Amino acid sequence: MASVRRILGALVAIIAIPLALLSVATFFGSLDWRLDLVANGRVQLWWVGGALAVLAILSRSRTAIASSAAVAILNVAVVVPLYLPAADATPAGDAVRILSFNLLSTNTRYEDIVAYIRETDPDVVFLHEGTARWEDALATFHLPDYELVAGRTPELIFGTIALVPPGSSVVNLGFGSRQGRAIEVTVGDISVLGVHPLAPVSAAETALRDAQHAAYAAWAEGRPRAVVVGDFNATPWTRPFRDLTSAGLVNSQRGHGVAPTWEVGRFWAVPIDHLLHTPDLATVGRTVGPDLGSDHRPLLVDVVPVG
């Protein structure tokens, strides 16, 4: 029995020690884009560390216990703050409901998605990966409360479609890879930036994504009642996202837990769809919606001015 425990302890340590070192290294994502990519898996690293810790306790190996506990603790420490309640705030105006959803360009569940929009009744909608086919399909539905604004230009396969109150002020920052990949909409006295930066699939595209995140932080800086919402292609544990919150933007996810939005139904599902806002706003409702045929789930958030 003792030999079995020694073997189990050795196996756990062989797995846990590199994972503990990797968990530390992901705090330094600015050194290598791949480290920042691994940082997206904090929840999964936490789960694996916890499972290894159970095996380590059974093995009675101090090395295995220490290394597996390090994996679990290092990762749970950055996840737990999402479950802590946000500070209380006194509303000083009407709430604005914002819906952001990455459609998945090949998705054809037009009726279901329009039904969801009608059911949830958002004030402004951002539909990412909107193709010409989606623009045409949405135009056929009777949505009198919205004006359709296509962020895509003809040479692009897709962009972000905005459904906004008729007559709203809209500024398109472009959806080419080196453009802002965002649409600015003014709803009452709240400025909303719907964003879809590039996915971090290479060093070059990660650098562009990070520059786009930096531009969103600069856009919000000094701007009252500002919201940045969309498919960020980043979890809260990545460097560019941390830069946004360090710039003073508040993560609406606070108090609502991990709430993964991509990929639907997978073990590795992570939260990459977000809404952040300036401190003069508060989140009063936040919901991750149902499976509507995309690899993302929709994000629905209510924000309200605070005094």
Secondary structure, 3 states (H helix, E strand, C coil): CHHHHHHHHHHHHHHHHHHHHHHHHHHHCCCCHHHHHHHHHHHHHHHHHHHHHHHHHHHCCHHHHHHHHHHHHHHHHHHHHHHCCCCCCCECCCCEEEEEEECCCCCCCHHHHHHHHHHHCCCEEEEEEECHHHHHHHHHCCCCCCEEEECCCCCCCCEEEEEECCCCEEEECCCCCCCCCEEEEEECCEEEEEECCCCCCCHHHHHHHHHHHHHHHHHHCCCCCEEEEEECCCCCCCHHHHHHHHCCCEECCCCCCCCCCECCCCCCCECCEEEEECCCEEEEEEEECCCCCCCECCEEEEEEEEC
